[in-house]
Amino acid sequence: GKPAIDCGPATNAGPAPPGSSCRRSFIRPGGCASNLQPRPTDLSLPFSHVFIDDMRSLQLSRCAAALAQCRATRTVICETMVGDTAPKTVNEAYEVQTSLQSILTASPIINVVGQKVGCTTAVMQEYLQIPHPCVGGIYDNALWRTTQWRAEKSIPHSIDRKQWHKIGLECELAVQLKTQLGPDAVTREEAASAVGSVHAALEIVDDRYEDFRAYKPTPLTWVADDFFHGGSVLGWPMKVDDAPLDPMLLDLLHGTMSVEGHVVGAGRGTDIIGGHPLEALRWLASSEAAPNGLPAGWVVSLGSVCSTHWLSANESRVHVCFQLGNSSVSFAEKHADSDNGGLVTGTADIDFR
């Protein structure tokens, strides 16, 4: 594997917005050492079955501990590190992810405040050869929120690149919920009514794996390890005619990602599963990755509309823009998007140092 990278602490994202109740860890009973519950024994089962089940749970706990250690030491995750402890099913992958998040949030200053949904577009499913969405946690110590002042002056977030192994950037749409959503199946309209704000977003993905193109370790281990997630930058909430953008209009948005002023990717809201970004939110709210649904205040990144751009050493400035074609759009920045010929609906910016 690659050598470990010695990095400084992650930049603090600052407090969540007023009224947010988005701080919780995704903990299932018995999911980690800090939250163990007595395991009831079904006496009708053979002893060997119970023993094997307990041994498997122990293996999955060891996998979570190994992944947490790699995060703490900035060590590349190799296939041999997880070995037989690696998850073998999707359910096991999310069980390990839950335990990993419990370990990582043992510090009172780190919380899981949302989730990213990856592989929600055909371009990303083709790129990773994964035919379904995958979920990872979003942590408040790696979530940067753009203020109105910063948005109006187009001031990027200055972020230390040494926090990660190999940085990739993805052009995303994200929402923050104002009410609980799920865990029962919901309609698109119900999903829209739960959304408090819509944001352009830049997801920082981290290639911390031995060789993901050769599937070392396996994609199920990627899921257990929060599916490449490294951090997220949220733009100022999108507005149309000085009112919050209606989430039902997300399929009309067109997004572009530029690096050092050059467009490196583009896509539309219709590219996301089911032809609408809210379909990714619907899917998550009743999925195995959200057994208790999604709470008010939860941040959800709905997937990249273009392929990942892997940042080179001489690249630092990254810009994402989403706009509603040539329609009349009013946003705090109120400046034209020269690439698309329309007015800017929402942006997110990073200047890596």
C-alpha positions as CSV (number, residue, x, y, z in Angstrom):
1,G,0.0,0.0,0.0
2,K,0.9,3.7,-0.1
3,P,2.9,5.1,2.8
4,A,1.0,6.9,5.6
5,I,0.5,10.6,5.2
6,D,1.1,12.7,8.3
7,C,-1.5,15.5,8.3
8,G,-2.7,18.2,10.5
9,P,-6.2,18.3,12.1
10,A,-9.3,18.8,10.0
11,T,-10.7,22.3,9.7
12,N,-13.7,22.8,11.9
13,A,-16.9,23.5,10.1
14,G,-18.2,25.7,12.8
15,P,-21.7,25.5,14.4
16,A,-24.7,24.3,12.6
17,P,-27.3,26.9,11.7
18,P,-29.8,28.0,14.4
19,G,-32.6,25.6,14.9
20,S,-30.6,22.7,13.6
21,S,-31.1,19.4,15.4
22,C,-28.8,17.5,13.2
23,R,-26.3,16.0,15.6
24,R,-26.5,12.3,16.1
25,S,-24.5,9.2,15.4
26,F,-25.9,6.3,13.3
27,I,-25.8,3.7,16.1
28,R,-27.7,0.5,16.0
29,P,-28.0,-1.5,19.2
30,G,-25.0,-3.8,19.5
31,G,-23.2,-1.9,16.7
32,C,-20.1,-1.0,18.6
33,A,-18.2,-1.6,21.7
34,S,-19.4,1.7,23.3
35,N,-23.1,0.7,22.8
36,L,-23.2,-3.0,23.3
37,Q,-26.5,-4.5,24.3
38,P,-27.1,-8.0,25.7
39,R,-27.6,-10.4,22.8
40,P,-30.6,-12.6,23.5
41,T,-29.9,-16.3,22.8
42,D,-32.5,-18.2,20.9
43,L,-32.4,-21.6,22.6
44,S,-34.1,-23.2,19.6
45,L,-31.0,-22.6,17.5
46,P,-28.0,-25.0,17.6
47,F,-25.2,-23.7,19.8
48,S,-22.8,-23.8,16.8
49,H,-25.1,-21.3,14.9
50,V,-25.1,-18.9,17.8
51,F,-21.3,-19.3,18.1
52,I,-20.7,-18.6,14.4
53,D,-23.0,-15.6,14.6
54,D,-21.1,-14.1,17.5
55,M,-17.8,-14.8,15.9
56,R,-18.9,-13.0,12.7
57,S,-20.0,-10.0,14.8
58,L,-16.6,-9.9,16.4
59,Q,-14.9,-10.0,13.0
60,L,-17.0,-7.1,11.8
61,S,-16.2,-5.1,14.9
62,R,-12.5,-5.8,14.2
63,C,-13.0,-4.5,10.7
64,A,-14.5,-1.2,12.0
65,A,-11.6,-0.9,14.5
66,A,-9.0,-1.4,11.6
67,L,-10.7,1.2,9.5
68,A,-10.8,3.7,12.3
69,Q,-7.1,3.1,13.0
70,C,-6.4,3.8,9.3
71,R,-8.3,7.1,9.5
72,A,-6.5,8.1,12.7
73,T,-3.0,7.4,11.3
74,R,-3.7,8.4,7.7
75,T,-2.8,4.9,6.5
76,V,-3.9,3.6,3.2
77,I,-6.5,0.8,3.5
78,C,-5.1,-2.4,2.0
79,E,-7.1,-5.6,1.3
80,T,-4.8,-7.6,3.6
81,M,-5.6,-5.3,6.5
82,V,-9.2,-6.3,6.6
83,G,-8.9,-9.8,5.3
84,D,-11.7,-12.1,6.5
85,T,-13.1,-9.4,8.7
86,A,-14.3,-7.4,5.6
87,P,-18.1,-7.2,5.0
88,K,-19.5,-9.8,2.7
89,T,-23.0,-8.4,2.2
90,V,-24.5,-4.9,2.0
91,N,-26.1,-5.3,5.4
92,E,-22.7,-6.2,6.9
93,A,-21.1,-3.2,5.2
94,Y,-23.6,-0.8,6.9
95,E,-23.1,-2.6,10.2
96,V,-19.4,-2.0,10.0
97,Q,-20.0,1.6,8.9
98,T,-22.3,2.2,12.0
99,S,-19.6,0.8,14.3
100,L,-16.9,2.9,12.5
101,Q,-19.0,6.1,13.0
102,S,-19.4,5.3,16.7
103,I,-15.6,5.0,17.1
104,L,-14.9,8.2,15.1
105,T,-17.5,10.2,17.1
106,A,-16.4,9.0,20.5
107,S,-14.9,12.5,20.8
108,P,-17.7,15.0,21.9
109,I,-16.5,17.5,19.3
110,I,-17.1,15.2,16.3
111,N,-20.6,14.3,15.2
112,V,-22.3,12.7,12.2
113,V,-24.6,15.4,10.8
114,G,-25.7,13.9,7.5
115,Q,-25.1,11.4,4.7
116,K,-23.8,11.4,1.2
117,V,-25.4,9.2,-1.4
118,G,-22.9,8.1,-4.0
119,C,-23.4,6.3,-7.3
120,T,-26.8,8.0,-8.0
121,T,-26.0,8.8,-11.7
122,A,-25.2,6.5,-14.6
123,V,-21.9,8.3,-15.1
124,M,-20.8,7.4,-11.6
125,Q,-22.2,3.9,-11.7
126,E,-20.3,3.3,-14.9
127,Y,-17.1,4.9,-13.5
128,L,-17.1,2.7,-10.4
129,Q,-18.9,-0.3,-11.9
130,I,-21.5,-0.3,-9.1
131,P,-25.1,-0.6,-10.2
132,H,-26.8,0.9,-7.1
133,P,-26.5,3.9,-4.7
134,C,-24.0,3.7,-1.8
135,V,-24.1,5.8,1.4
136,G,-21.4,7.3,3.7
137,G,-21.5,9.6,6.7
138,I,-20.9,13.4,6.7
139,Y,-19.0,14.7,9.8
140,D,-19.3,18.2,11.2
141,N,-15.5,18.6,11.4
142,A,-15.3,18.2,7.6
143,L,-18.3,20.2,6.6
144,W,-17.8,23.8,5.5
145,R,-20.9,26.0,5.2
146,T,-20.9,29.1,2.9
147,T,-22.2,32.3,4.6
148,Q,-24.1,34.9,2.6
149,W,-21.2,37.3,3.0
150,R,-18.8,34.8,1.6
151,A,-21.1,33.9,-1.3
152,E,-21.7,37.6,-2.2
153,K,-18.0,38.2,-2.4
154,S,-17.2,34.8,-4.1
155,I,-14.7,34.1,-1.4
156,P,-13.6,30.4,-1.5
157,H,-13.1,28.2,1.6
158,S,-9.3,27.8,2.1
159,I,-8.8,24.1,3.0
160,D,-5.6,22.2,3.8
161,R,-5.2,19.5,1.2
162,K,-2.8,17.5,3.5
163,Q,-5.9,16.1,5.4
164,W,-6.4,13.5,2.7
165,H,-4.5,11.0,0.7
166,K,-5.6,11.7,-2.9
167,I,-8.3,14.3,-3.4
168,G,-11.2,14.0,-5.8
169,L,-13.9,16.6,-6.4
170,E,-17.6,16.0,-7.2
171,C,-20.2,18.4,-8.3
172,E,-23.3,17.8,-6.1
173,L,-26.7,18.9,-5.1
174,A,-27.4,18.8,-1.3
175,V,-30.3,19.5,0.9
176,Q,-30.8,20.1,4.6
177,L,-34.0,18.7,6.1
178,K,-36.4,20.8,8.3
179,T,-38.5,17.8,9.4
180,Q,-38.0,14.1,9.9
181,L,-38.2,11.9,6.8
182,G,-38.7,8.1,6.8
183,P,-38.1,5.4,7.7
184,D,-41.3,4.4,6.0
185,A,-41.4,4.8,2.2
186,V,-42.2,8.4,1.1
187,T,-43.4,10.0,-2.0
188,R,-41.5,12.6,-4.0
189,E,-43.9,15.3,-2.7
190,E,-43.3,14.2,0.9
191,A,-39.6,14.3,0.4
192,A,-39.9,17.8,-1.0
193,S,-41.9,19.0,1.9
194,A,-39.3,17.8,4.4
195,V,-36.5,19.9,2.7
196,G,-35.6,23.1,4.4
197,S,-32.9,24.4,2.0
198,V,-31.2,23.4,-1.3
199,H,-27.5,23.9,-1.9
200,A,-24.8,23.6,-4.6
201,A,-22.1,21.4,-3.0
202,L,-18.6,20.2,-3.6
203,E,-17.9,16.8,-2.1
204,I,-14.3,16.0,-1.4
205,V,-13.7,12.3,-1.9
206,D,-10.6,10.6,-0.6
207,D,-8.9,7.8,-2.4
208,R,-7.5,6.1,0.7
209,Y,-7.6,2.6,-0.7
210,E,-4.9,0.3,-2.0
211,D,-6.2,0.3,-5.6
212,F,-9.9,1.0,-6.0
213,R,-9.7,0.5,-9.8
214,A,-8.6,-3.1,-9.1
215,Y,-11.2,-3.4,-6.3
216,K,-8.6,-3.7,-3.5
217,P,-10.2,-3.7,-1.0
218,T,-13.7,-4.6,-2.2
219,P,-16.5,-2.1,-2.8
220,L,-18.3,-3.4,0.3
221,T,-15.3,-2.2,2.3
222,W,-15.6,1.2,0.6
223,V,-19.2,1.4,1.9
224,A,-18.1,0.3,5.4
225,D,-15.5,3.2,5.2
226,D,-18.1,5.9,4.3
227,F,-17.7,5.3,0.6
228,F,-14.7,7.6,-0.1
229,H,-16.2,10.6,1.8
230,G,-13.6,13.1,2.9
231,G,-15.6,16.3,3.4
232,S,-18.2,18.7,1.9
233,V,-18.6,22.4,1.1
234,L,-22.2,23.7,1.0
235,G,-23.0,26.8,-0.9
236,W,-25.4,29.5,0.4
237,P,-29.1,28.2,0.1
238,M,-30.4,28.6,-3.5
239,K,-33.1,31.1,-4.1
240,V,-35.5,32.0,-7.0
241,D,-37.1,35.5,-6.9
242,D,-35.8,35.9,-3.4
243,A,-37.6,32.8,-2.2
244,P,-36.1,29.4,-1.3
245,L,-35.7,27.2,-4.4
246,D,-38.6,24.7,-4.6
247,P,-37.1,21.2,-4.2
248,M,-39.4,20.0,-6.9
249,L,-37.4,22.1,-9.4
250,L,-34.1,20.2,-8.7
251,D,-34.5,18.2,-11.9
252,L,-34.3,21.5,-13.9
253,L,-30.9,22.5,-12.6
254,H,-27.7,22.3,-14.7
255,G,-24.4,22.0,-12.9
256,T,-20.8,22.6,-13.9
257,M,-17.5,22.1,-12.1
258,S,-14.4,24.1,-13.0
259,V,-10.8,23.7,-11.8
260,E,-8.5,26.7,-12.3
261,G,-11.1,28.3,-14.5
262,H,-11.5,25.4,-16.9
263,V,-14.7,23.3,-17.0
264,V,-13.9,19.7,-16.1
265,G,-17.5,18.3,-15.8
266,A,-21.1,19.1,-16.2
267,G,-24.5,17.4,-15.7
268,R,-28.2,17.9,-14.9
269,G,-30.5,17.1,-12.1
270,T,-32.3,14.7,-14.4
271,D,-29.1,12.6,-14.5
272,I,-29.8,11.4,-10.9
273,I,-31.7,8.1,-10.3
274,G,-35.3,8.2,-11.3
275,G,-34.7,11.5,-13.3
276,H,-35.0,13.7,-10.2
277,P,-32.6,14.4,-7.3
278,L,-35.4,13.9,-4.8
279,E,-35.5,10.2,-5.8
280,A,-32.1,9.8,-4.1
281,L,-33.5,11.4,-1.0
282,R,-36.6,9.1,-1.1
283,W,-34.3,6.0,-1.6
284,L,-32.1,6.9,1.4
285,A,-35.0,7.7,3.8
286,S,-36.2,4.1,3.7
287,S,-32.9,2.3,3.0
288,E,-30.8,0.0,5.3
289,A,-28.4,2.9,5.6
290,A,-31.1,4.9,7.5
291,P,-32.9,2.4,9.7
292,N,-34.5,5.2,11.8
293,G,-35.1,7.5,8.9
294,L,-33.5,11.0,8.5
295,P,-33.9,13.5,11.4
296,A,-34.6,17.3,11.1
297,G,-31.4,19.2,10.4
298,W,-29.8,16.2,8.5
299,V,-27.6,17.2,5.5
300,V,-27.9,14.9,2.5
301,S,-25.7,15.1,-0.5
302,L,-27.6,13.6,-3.4
303,G,-24.8,12.5,-5.7
304,S,-22.5,13.9,-8.4
305,V,-23.9,15.0,-11.7
306,C,-20.5,14.4,-13.4
307,S,-17.5,12.1,-13.0
308,T,-14.9,12.6,-10.2
309,H,-12.1,15.0,-11.0
310,W,-8.8,13.9,-9.2
311,L,-6.9,17.0,-8.1
312,S,-3.3,17.3,-9.3
313,A,-0.5,18.9,-7.3
314,N,-0.6,22.2,-9.3
315,E,-4.4,22.6,-9.0
316,S,-6.0,24.4,-6.1
317,R,-9.1,26.5,-7.1
318,V,-12.4,24.6,-7.6
319,H,-15.8,26.1,-8.4
320,V,-19.2,24.5,-8.7
321,C,-22.2,26.3,-10.2
322,F,-25.8,25.2,-10.5
323,Q,-28.3,27.3,-12.5
324,L,-31.8,27.1,-13.9
325,G,-31.1,27.5,-17.6
326,N,-32.0,31.0,-18.8
327,S,-34.9,31.5,-16.5
328,S,-35.2,34.5,-14.2
329,V,-33.2,33.6,-11.1
330,S,-32.4,35.9,-8.2
331,F,-29.5,34.9,-6.0
332,A,-27.5,36.8,-3.4
333,E,-24.5,36.9,-5.8
334,K,-26.5,38.2,-8.8
335,H,-23.8,37.7,-11.3
336,A,-23.9,36.0,-14.7
337,D,-22.5,32.5,-15.3
338,S,-20.5,33.0,-18.5
339,D,-20.3,29.3,-19.2
340,N,-24.0,28.6,-19.3
341,G,-25.5,32.0,-20.3
342,G,-27.9,32.1,-17.3
343,L,-27.9,33.7,-13.9
344,V,-26.3,31.9,-11.0
345,T,-28.6,29.9,-8.7
346,G,-26.0,28.5,-6.4
347,T,-22.2,28.1,-6.1
348,A,-19.6,26.4,-3.9
349,D,-15.9,27.2,-3.9
350,I,-12.6,25.8,-2.5
351,D,-9.1,27.1,-2.6
352,F,-6.8,24.2,-1.6
353,R,-3.6,25.1,0.1
